[in-house]
């Protein structure tokens, strides 16, 4: 099943995505059993980030080839950082590049796990059973700020720097798929989703030794490859079995 | 006015705190105009974190004496990091120390600004007008993890590591107050709230160049001094004009 959040009369509504329509739901399917109360044609949908997470987790260096390329050491245990909800934007909405960005401005195509249950001290098996579904993230990054600032606050969390969507797919073998990054229709990178040092369940086991995961929390799983973005570009992140997250890139107004 | 969130029949309810009672409100006073629909005796209140922020901002080194003590350079511009909502807990609830914590386990007493409006590209004056009120935070930190891990994920964001409360005070000159840290009733540190390198409004001006602040976002302002906590201790953070945030410290069950 594919679940999304769409804009209906200026408000966010949960929807179940079909081939032609988005059936509108009475509430969240993550921690409830909503009923259907209408539908809109899928072609007219305005897509919001498919969930606004209570906590927004992001794994850093996690793909072997990325780490080798960076000349870094393989991590010896799963660790996690954070991103901020202000930066989220939906499928089809613009990534806005601030006018004072310096250095490279890059896309990072990522698999995203959406947590479905309250979970603490999970086994690997419990972690697996606690994932509601999977979506796609683009961890847009301004590299000069990333390297120079004390934290990732503006390099990775400026408004619109975290496109997520278009929907949450509940029925996919997410670690056996292929991630493809395209700019203006041209393939710029492609890699297997599963070529991770530590998989989502490894991370959940480690996180939940100290931290309670809650329904709607998201875990962005890192990228193997990145590419430069310029205003005027359109960037696609496709993960087979899930979908395609597409966003135009714009320069901020003066 | 003092606004809090309290537990009523197992659910969070907003309240307006008086000397004897907490009047229960129909919704959030931050971005609404709720009506009063009942009251509970203040002595029986179970206090929750006074807000669950859309984004949880935290300033690091920001008090002159703390920075000099650490031998660090004064920051040349305001920067900000993040904490995670899972770690929040209310006034009176325990801080639970994980059994495998290593090194010092410390309290950091902090002034907290609660944002009241949606704000982007704020002037200093607009920033000032966008603060709804002020509360108190304790940025509990496990130092060995803080220094050794790649991020602050478990050192500062393990469950219960972020007591906040007891309420939001809307009528206080927050930068002209005194912060006092006590353990088991004994004063361990005290400093003026306002002795910051960059004040909350400086931070909001810088943040909102890139980021939209939203109602309910919180900005923890850093500490001048810290002290060690042990299981069995009770820690108070008092800020004059706001209140006292009290939490017992416990060891996690085996």
Interface residues (C-beta under 8 A of the other chain):
Chain A: X52 X54 X55 X60 X75 X79 X80 X81 X82 X84 X85 X86 X87 X98 X120 X149 X150 X151 X153 X154 X157 X158 X159 X207 X209 X210 X211 X212 X213 X214
Chain B: X52 X54 X55 X60 X75 X79 X80 X81 X82 X84 X85 X86 X87 X98 X120 X149 X150 X151 X153 X154 X157 X158 X159 X207 X209 X210 X211 X212 X213 X214
